[in-house]
Amino acid sequence: MHKVAEENGADLALISEQYRGNTPPRWFSDADSRAAICAFSPLLHITDVDSGSKSGWTWVEMDKVRIYSCYFSPNSIYTDFVEGLTRLGDSISASPLPTIVAGDFNAKAPEWGSPHTDRRGILLSEMASQLRLHAINTGSSTFVRGNSASVIDVTFKTKNKALEGWAVRKLDAPALEGAIALKRETVFNGISGRGAEEVTQSLNDLFRFACNASMPKLGSGVRRPPSVLVE
């Protein structure tokens, strides 16, 4: 790993399912030594780190960004995956910093290049949508065994969560329609004969009112555990 990092000029490595005894300096691991972050460059200024009390993921903060390394075993039972992913989502939601989340989730979904979706992938996709995380995978398969290949390692990034947004997956469609109907006539009557900028502002205000009435805002603290698909 150190040789590959040196050859590619990497300052930081995110490790999933590591197997090692002694650890080098600036090695940050989760409670069960399943996910870790290793900082190679002495120039990296790490301002805060996870206490290591969580199982399956850990994080560090540097240069006003938080970086997570994760590992969710394919052998863990489904309820443990749900619980671990919920804790991870709560931690990401609590951070005001732009975030990078990467690791082996053993979850499949088209959003990160897998041709199929499994129930873990549905939960991970839902969490990503709620937290405005965007998968940035490039290339093809991340795991190959014999003739079998899959994409189970994912890297997400998010912008500053202070930006306005709504949890679209929690949309109450009747409430949205009702809010638009309530204000529509007033807005349309008020924009007659006005300039493009004023019309645009009035319509934006209408849509913002309708969204606030029908969906919780992202980062508002109104979060639930990911919904469970029962098979």
C-alpha positions, 0 to 999 in steps of 0.5 A, a space after each residue: 500500500 505504501 509503495 502504491 501511494 508513493 508511486 501515485 503521489 497519494 497523501 492519504 489512504 482509505 482502507 477497508 477490511 484491513 489485516 495488520 498488527 502494528 500500525 504506522 503513525 497517523 493511522 486512524 481506525 474504527 473500534 473493530 479494525 475494519 476501516 482505517 485512514 492512513 495519512 502519509 504526508 507530514 504536511 497534512 494538517 489533521 484538525 480532528 479525528 473520530 474517537 474510534 468508538 464506532 464499528 465499521 467506519 471512522 473519520 478525520 477532518 483536515 483542511 475544512 473537509 471531513 473524510 470517512 472510511 467505511 467497511 460493512 461486511 457481506 457476512 453481517 446480518 441485514 439488521 446490523 447493516 441497517 443499524 450501522 448505516 443509520 449511525 453513519 448517516 447521523 454522523 455525516 448529518 451532524 457535520 457542517 463540513 463538506 464530506 467525502 465518504 468511501 469504502 466497501 459497503 457490499 451494496 449494489 446499485 446503478 448509481 455507482 455502476 452496478 448493473 443490479 440493485 440489492 436491498 443494501 443498495 436501496 438503503 445506501 442510495 436512500 441515505 445518499 439522497 437524504 444527505 446530498 451525497 453524490 457517487 463519483 465512481 469511475 471505471 468498472 468493477 471494484 471486486 473481481 473473483 473468477 468470472 464474477 465481477 461487481 461494484 461494491 466499493 463506493 466513493 461519495 462526496 457532498 458540498 457544504 450542507 448549509 446549502 438549501 435542499 429538501 429530502 425529496 424521498 419524503 415528498 408528500 405529493 398531496 401536500 405539494 399540490 395543495 400548497 401550489 393550489 393555495 398560492 397559485 392564483 395570487 402569484 399568477 395575478 401578481 406577475 401579470 405585466 411584470 418583468 422576467 426577473 420579478 416573474 422568476 422571483 415570484 415563481 421561485 417563492 411559490 415553489 419554495 413555499 410548496 417544498 417547505 410545506 411538503 418535505 423536510 429540509 436536508 440538514 434540519 435534523 428531521 431524519 429517520 432510519 433508512 426504510 427497510 425492504 423486506 424480502 
